[in-house]
Amino acid sequence: MDDEDVPGDAFSTLVQSGKNALTFTEVQAFVKDIETRPTDRLINDLPGLMALGAAKYQLVVMVLRKKTRPDAAEGAALLERLADLAQNAEDASVQSRARAFLTGIRHRRRGST
């Protein structure tokens, strides 16, 4: 998906910083912003984050994996929102990515038990 076609809250400062990050420093700041984003705001930003270009999307996935670990406080709320996006997102690629993320989480959890 092209960063120019980001759905959801495309005007969020987090989504905009992801779209505009080109240098290593900018990309590093984007990842730090995802990591420190308050959960309620991150939940609102998920559609736009899930629609970023492939490289930036992989960074989003890396952070979401950490935030959705079983011991993570915000994990349940993020997983609930991702499940909602997997079913109801207007953008088909956001639906697909949300489903793929949830499937990956289920496989990793099964493999760790």
Buried (B, 14 or more C-beta within 10 A) or exposed (E): BEBEEBBBBBEBEBBBBBBEBEEEEEBEEBBEBBEEBEBEEBBBBBBBBBBBBEEBBEBBBEBBBEBBEEEBEBBEBBBEBBBBBBEEBEBEBBBBBBBEBBEEBEEEEEEEE
